[in-house]
Amino acid sequence: MINKEKEGGFISHLTELRQRLINSLIFLALLFVLCYFFSEYIYGFLVEPYAEAVKNDDTERRLIFTALQETFLTYLKVSFFAAFFVTSPFLLIQIWKFIAPGLYNHEKKAIMPYLVLTPVLFLLGGMLVYYLIMPLAIKFFLSFESVGVSTNLPIQLEAKVNEYLSLVMKLIFAFGLSFQLPVVLSLLARIGVVNSTFLKERRKYVVVMIFAAAAVLTPPDPVTQIGLAIPLLILYELSIFSVNIIEKKAAQKNA
């Protein structure tokens, strides 16, 4: 009898999880269709850093595509990117509603700040890319253009629609995910995997790992690599501070 009740409870949880995932997918699909109607405007927003970086030079700039389907596929990617970005908080809410009934009140209070902080940090990472890193990176890459005095032929950038979008999306996701470092380290501290002393002693190794990760996640140029590494180093120091606060609260609770 007890086994049947456990089996029934497990099946009901799976059913609830499936329903919440279906709701999230439906919400994502509806937003995808809606975003497709505004895909040209969304892409225009993503192109704005490039347009601002080149508006004062004397060269007539444009974005090109070299395949018939390239622009159409780019608009599909833009639509999915925007829809997924907007759906992420809804997905977190669905996850929270699924796990919240099985948590105690103090566990809910401990997890709730992370659910709020996760999308906020991701948004901050995306804003850093859009307003600072991309303009600097574009100007850095444009500095390699040549009028043809020493190369016989001029070297001029003609950015492809799909490649530009892929670069922007890659950077936004790389920075957004990397900015989750304080959340990850704080959660690890709460379950006792790491502590502030451990993080301080491994600081020199983390510096190397951060610069290595920045080299992998960003294009091979110093602007974007340093632009990702420095915020991560700052976030790591903030993580040590937050872990230290968690330890003091835990010590007071145990006392």
Secondary structure, DSSP 8 states (H G I E B T S, - for coil): -HHHHHHHHHHHHHHHHHHHHHHHHHHHHHHHHHHHHTHHHHHHHHHHHHHHHHTTSSS----B--STTHHHHHHHHHHHHHHHHHHHHHHHHHHHHHHGGGS-HHHHHHHHHHHHHHHHHHHHHHHHIIIIIHHHHHHHHHTT-B-STTTSS-B----BHHHHHHHHHHHHHHHHHHTTHHHHHHHHHHTTS--HHHHHHTHHHHHHHHHHHHHHHS-SSHHHHHHHHHHHHHHHHHHHHHHHHHHHHHHHHH-
